[in-house]
Amino acid sequence: MATESRTDEQSSRWNGHSGQVWVQSQGLLDQVMRPLEELLVRPVIAGSGLAILDVGCGAGATSFAAARRMGAPGSCVGVDISAPMIEAARERARDSRAPVSFLLADAQTHDFEPASFDLIMSRFGVMFFPDPVAAFTNLRAAARAGGALRMLVWRSPQDNPFMTTAERAAAPLLPDLPARIPDAPGQFGFADPSRVHRILSESGWGDIGIGPADVECAMPVDALTHYFTNFGPVGLALPGADESTRAAVIEVVRAAFEPFVHGDQVRYTSACWLIDAHAA
């Protein structure tokens, strides 16, 4: 029952406010995360003919990147639990010649065709599974023998101060902000590499490699307020705040981000784990 409850929670979140905001901010997020996208798809070789599954594909940026890099005769399927983001991805695909398609489904439980993918990849899409062993067992069944797994996940909140600046600054004004619970489904759910290794091993993956990746990211300074008022715990809390509280939060949080502002850009380091494995 707890797993079902967490699944419903994730579905409600990504089919509601968070999914809609992600679609509305698609251009900004694609720009900010492009260096991470490039790192993720680097092993994809042009003309390799791979069948790729992109887990937690969102609005499709990583799926398109892999498909464009590979070209025909390969294919990339993006899967996500968020209907708004899948619809946005499909809309982009209508004007694209890239060999890509999109599936609205929960990758933890979806009945993929067995042994059908050469590469399963994800950029920040796997930390939300209520039952990660079940999810990666399901994905292992969808991988061909010797198939590859490649993922980017966040390291700890302490390693990513940019990601927690807003909630730390806003905490006195928004006392009901949810606490970050170690190992719980969410942004930092895969911060512990030993736990990730154990999950993958128990799920039938071998040759597991987990290494740090520090990637420099940037956004225009005039997009910063939009960013912190729409994403993360503060972005989830602000719609329920009154106007005076909202104004005070924006003022305090904007000031807290000043160390990351360099001229007309906001620059920060994304501290990630780059994970590679193979279907055992």
Secondary structure as UniProt FT lines:
FT   HELIX           2..14
FT   TURN            15..16
FT   HELIX           17..24
FT   HELIX           26..32
FT   HELIX           34..41
FT   TURN            42..43
FT   TURN            46..47
FT   STRAND          51..55
FT   TURN            58..59
FT   HELIX           61..70
FT   TURN            72..73
FT   STRAND          75..80
FT   HELIX           83..94
FT   STRAND          100..104
FT   TURN            107..109
FT   TURN            114..115
FT   STRAND          117..123
FT   TURN            127..128
FT   HELIX           132..142
FT   STRAND          143..154
FT   TURN            157..159
FT   HELIX           161..170
FT   TURN            171..173
FT   TURN            175..176
FT   TURN            182..183
FT   TURN            187..190
FT   HELIX           193..202
FT   TURN            203..204
FT   STRAND          205..220
FT   HELIX           221..223
FT   HELIX           224..230
FT   HELIX           232..237
FT   HELIX           238..240
FT   HELIX           243..256
FT   HELIX           258..260
FT   STRAND          261..262
FT   TURN            263..264
FT   STRAND          265..279
//
